[in-house]
Amino acid sequence: MTVAAVLFDWGGTLTPFHDADLVDLWRLVAVTIAPEHVTEITWRLVAAERAWWAAATGGEGLDGVAPAAGARHGTLLDVMSAGSAELGVDVAAALARARAMADLTHWTPHTVADPEGLLVIHLLRARGVRAGLVTNTRWPRAWHEQLLARDCLLNLLDARVYTNELAASKPHPAGYEAALAALGIDDPASVVFVGDRPFTDLSGAQACGMRTVLLADGEPPGTEPAAPTARPDAVITRLGQLLPVLDRFEAAARNPA
């Protein structure tokens, strides 16, 4: 089967893995609430986020924990409500003030796309292969797309699916099916999914009929549920290794054993 499209996970795949991706944002919020207590307020907001995350997913409350299949992923508004309850202040209003003071594309400098990913997507498109993104997130679409635009990826991705806009998060099929619809592809076997988490990313893609590639780059992918994980069709350690893998898929389709 010819590869018509490649879908990528975001955190840990197109961008390097990092813990607690909202710490920088909570620090900006804390500055607007009480500059003299920035550290204390920042970490109270982080704790509120993690507690909300644990309650929402049934996980351990740490970034990278995969929700159970079909779990509702939630949005940043839910997290801010938890923070407001913890502090007794309007965290959403404080966020609005923080947003006025700082460009969100710069408040988290570690959230930067892997340059190899940018090159690979350009090369995919040169081959006539479409590219897309499916990510579990509670960030608003606008925030993601500011970062993708900054990193010159936005206009290269033909499908951009954010699970906080759906009823459920990966590995539930909703995100993968939304990406197929956005790409206009009926046959999932013509799509390859690339991600760094065997359960969260790959098991759902395989259940939908896609081929999968695991990015095992040595960075911690976070704790996943104790559940059977997908066996990827290929394993790479850098995004730059993806194109030869796709070539092998194409060759195998032309010359089945």
C-alpha positions as CSV (number, residue, x, y, z in Angstrom):
1,M,0.0,0.0,0.0
2,T,1.4,3.4,-1.0
3,V,2.0,5.8,1.8
4,A,-0.5,8.7,1.3
5,A,0.1,10.5,4.5
6,V,2.1,10.6,7.7
7,L,0.5,11.7,11.0
8,F,2.7,12.8,13.9
9,D,2.3,13.1,17.6
10,W,3.4,16.5,19.0
11,G,5.0,16.4,22.4
12,G,7.9,14.0,22.5
13,T,7.8,13.5,18.7
14,L,7.7,16.8,16.7
15,T,8.9,18.6,19.8
16,P,11.3,17.2,22.5
17,F,9.8,15.6,25.6
18,H,9.7,17.9,28.7
19,D,8.0,17.7,32.0
20,A,5.3,20.0,33.3
21,D,4.8,22.0,30.1
22,L,2.8,24.7,31.9
23,V,5.2,25.7,34.6
24,D,6.4,28.7,32.6
25,L,2.9,29.9,32.0
26,W,1.9,29.4,35.7
27,R,5.0,31.5,36.6
28,L,3.7,34.4,34.4
29,V,0.3,34.1,36.0
30,A,1.8,34.1,39.5
31,V,3.6,37.4,38.7
32,T,0.3,39.1,37.9
33,I,-1.3,37.7,41.1
34,A,1.4,38.4,43.7
35,P,4.9,39.2,42.5
36,E,6.3,38.8,46.0
37,H,5.1,35.2,46.1
38,V,5.9,34.0,42.6
39,T,7.5,30.7,43.5
40,E,4.8,29.7,46.0
41,I,1.9,30.5,43.7
42,T,3.6,28.9,40.7
43,W,4.0,25.6,42.4
44,R,0.5,25.7,44.0
45,L,-0.8,26.1,40.4
46,V,1.4,23.3,39.2
47,A,0.0,21.1,42.0
48,A,-3.5,22.0,41.2
49,E,-2.9,21.1,37.5
50,R,-1.4,17.8,38.5
51,A,-4.3,17.0,40.9
52,W,-6.8,17.9,38.2
53,W,-5.0,15.7,35.7
54,A,-5.0,12.7,38.0
55,A,-8.7,13.1,38.7
56,A,-9.5,13.6,35.0
57,T,-7.5,10.6,33.7
58,G,-7.2,8.2,36.6
59,G,-3.4,8.4,36.1
60,E,-0.7,9.6,38.4
61,G,-1.1,13.3,37.7
62,L,2.1,13.8,35.8
63,D,2.5,15.1,32.3
64,G,2.8,12.3,29.8
65,V,0.4,10.0,31.7
66,A,-1.9,8.4,29.1
67,P,-5.6,8.5,29.9
68,A,-7.6,5.3,29.7
69,A,-9.0,4.7,26.2
70,G,-12.0,6.9,25.8
71,A,-11.2,9.2,28.8
72,R,-12.3,12.8,28.3
73,H,-9.1,14.8,28.1
74,G,-10.3,18.2,29.3
75,T,-9.2,21.7,28.5
76,L,-7.1,24.5,29.9
77,L,-10.3,26.1,31.2
78,D,-10.8,23.1,33.4
79,V,-7.3,23.4,34.7
80,M,-7.7,27.1,35.4
81,S,-10.9,26.4,37.3
82,A,-8.9,24.0,39.6
83,G,-6.2,26.7,40.0
84,S,-8.9,29.3,40.9
85,A,-10.3,27.0,43.5
86,E,-6.9,26.3,45.0
87,L,-5.9,30.0,45.2
88,G,-9.2,31.7,45.7
89,V,-8.5,34.1,42.8
90,D,-9.6,34.3,39.2
91,V,-6.8,32.5,37.4
92,A,-8.3,33.1,34.0
93,A,-8.3,36.8,34.6
94,A,-4.6,36.6,35.7
95,L,-3.8,34.6,32.6
96,A,-5.4,37.3,30.4
97,R,-3.1,39.9,32.1
98,A,-0.1,37.6,31.6
99,R,-1.0,37.2,28.0
100,A,-1.0,40.9,27.5
101,M,2.5,41.1,28.9
102,A,4.2,38.3,27.1
103,D,3.9,36.7,23.7
104,L,2.9,33.1,24.3
105,T,5.2,31.9,21.5
106,H,8.1,32.8,23.8
107,W,6.9,31.9,27.3
108,T,8.0,28.3,26.9
109,P,11.4,28.2,25.1
110,H,11.7,24.4,25.4
111,T,8.6,23.9,23.3
112,V,10.5,24.1,20.0
113,A,10.0,21.8,17.0
114,D,12.8,19.3,16.2
115,P,14.5,20.7,13.1
116,E,14.7,17.2,11.6
117,G,10.9,17.1,11.8
118,L,10.7,20.2,9.7
119,L,13.0,18.8,7.1
120,V,11.3,15.5,7.0
121,I,7.9,17.1,6.5
122,H,9.2,19.2,3.6
123,L,10.7,16.1,2.0
124,L,7.4,14.2,2.5
125,R,5.5,17.0,0.8
126,A,8.0,17.0,-2.1
127,R,7.1,13.3,-2.5
128,G,3.4,14.1,-2.6
129,V,2.8,12.6,0.9
130,R,0.6,14.7,3.1
131,A,1.4,15.3,6.8
132,G,-0.7,15.9,9.8
133,L,-0.7,16.2,13.6
134,V,-2.8,14.4,16.3
135,T,-2.0,15.4,19.8
136,N,-3.5,14.9,23.3
137,T,-3.7,18.4,24.7
138,R,-5.5,20.8,27.0
139,W,-4.0,23.9,25.3
140,P,-6.2,25.9,23.0
141,R,-5.8,25.4,19.3
142,A,-4.6,29.0,18.9
143,W,-1.7,28.4,21.3
144,H,-0.5,25.4,19.4
145,E,-0.8,27.1,16.1
146,Q,1.2,30.1,17.2
147,L,4.0,27.7,18.1
148,L,3.6,25.7,14.9
149,A,3.7,29.0,12.9
150,R,6.8,30.2,14.7
151,D,8.5,26.9,13.9
152,C,7.4,27.1,10.2
153,L,5.3,24.0,10.5
154,L,1.7,25.3,10.5
155,N,1.2,25.5,6.7
156,L,3.0,22.2,6.2
157,L,0.4,20.2,8.2
158,D,-2.7,19.3,6.2
159,A,-4.5,18.0,9.3
160,R,-4.1,19.4,12.9
161,V,-6.2,17.5,15.4
162,Y,-6.3,18.6,19.1
163,T,-8.0,16.2,21.4
164,N,-9.5,18.9,23.7
165,E,-11.8,19.7,20.8
166,L,-13.0,16.0,20.7
167,A,-15.0,13.7,23.0
168,A,-11.9,11.6,23.9
169,S,-8.2,11.5,23.6
170,K,-5.7,9.0,22.2
171,P,-5.7,6.1,22.1
172,H,-9.4,6.5,21.4
173,P,-10.1,6.4,17.7
174,A,-11.7,9.8,17.6
175,G,-8.5,11.7,17.0
176,Y,-7.2,9.4,14.3
177,E,-10.6,9.4,12.5
178,A,-10.7,13.2,12.6
179,A,-7.3,13.3,11.0
180,L,-8.3,10.9,8.2
181,A,-11.4,13.0,7.6
182,A,-9.3,16.2,7.4
183,L,-6.9,14.6,5.0
184,G,-9.7,13.2,2.9
185,I,-8.3,9.7,3.1
186,D,-10.7,6.7,3.3
187,D,-8.1,3.9,3.7
188,P,-6.2,4.1,7.0
189,A,-3.7,1.5,5.7
190,S,-2.2,4.2,3.5
191,V,-1.4,6.3,6.6
192,V,1.6,6.0,8.9
193,F,1.5,7.3,12.5
194,V,4.7,8.4,14.2
195,G,4.8,8.7,18.0
196,D,6.9,8.1,21.1
197,R,4.3,6.3,23.2
198,P,3.4,2.7,22.3
199,F,0.1,2.7,24.1
200,T,-1.1,6.3,23.9
201,D,0.1,7.0,20.3
202,L,0.5,3.7,18.5
203,S,-2.1,1.3,19.8
204,G,-5.0,3.6,18.8
205,A,-3.5,4.1,15.3
206,Q,-3.0,0.4,14.8
207,A,-6.6,-0.2,15.9
208,C,-7.7,2.2,13.2
209,G,-5.7,0.2,10.6
210,M,-2.7,2.5,10.3
211,R,0.9,1.4,10.2
212,T,3.0,2.8,13.0
213,V,6.6,4.0,13.7
214,L,7.9,4.3,17.2
215,L,10.3,7.2,17.9
216,A,12.5,5.7,20.6
217,D,15.0,8.5,21.1
218,G,16.0,7.8,24.6
219,E,13.9,10.6,26.2
220,P,11.3,9.5,28.8
221,P,7.9,9.1,27.3
222,G,6.1,9.3,30.6
223,T,4.3,6.6,32.5
224,E,1.7,4.7,30.5
225,P,-1.0,2.4,31.8
226,A,-0.3,-1.2,32.5
227,A,-1.9,-2.4,29.4
228,P,-0.8,-4.3,26.2
229,T,1.1,-2.0,24.0
230,A,1.3,-1.9,20.2
231,R,4.1,-3.6,18.4
232,P,5.3,-0.9,15.9
233,D,5.9,-1.7,12.3
234,A,9.3,0.1,12.6
235,V,11.4,1.8,15.3
236,I,13.5,4.9,14.7
237,T,15.7,6.9,17.1
238,R,15.6,10.2,15.1
239,L,12.9,11.7,12.8
240,G,15.6,11.9,10.1
241,Q,15.4,8.1,9.9
242,L,11.7,8.1,8.9
243,L,12.1,8.4,5.1
244,P,14.1,5.1,4.6
245,V,11.4,3.4,6.7
246,L,8.7,4.7,4.4
247,D,10.8,3.5,1.5
248,R,10.8,0.0,3.0
249,F,7.0,0.1,3.5
250,E,6.6,1.0,-0.2
251,A,9.0,-1.7,-1.3
252,A,7.2,-4.4,0.8
253,A,3.9,-3.3,-0.7
254,R,5.3,-3.7,-4.2
255,N,7.0,-7.0,-3.5
256,P,4.9,-8.9,-0.9
257,A,6.7,-12.0,0.5
